[in-house]
Amino acid sequence: MNQLSNQYEIAKQNANNFMKDGQISAYLNALLEMNKYKRLMTAVISN
């Protein structure tokens, strides 16, 4: 669970950096990655 949380935070930081740099495609990919880790954390918590 802790590893998923760390990966989520890294994806969040990447998304912020991409948004600041104007890299829209990379920003959207980082948001998808954040969503993936969020769903995985929810699945781990519910089980």
Secondary structure, DSSP 4 states (H G I P E B T S, - for coil): -HHHHHHHHHHHHHHHHHHHHT-HHHHHHHHHHHHHHHHHHHHHHH-
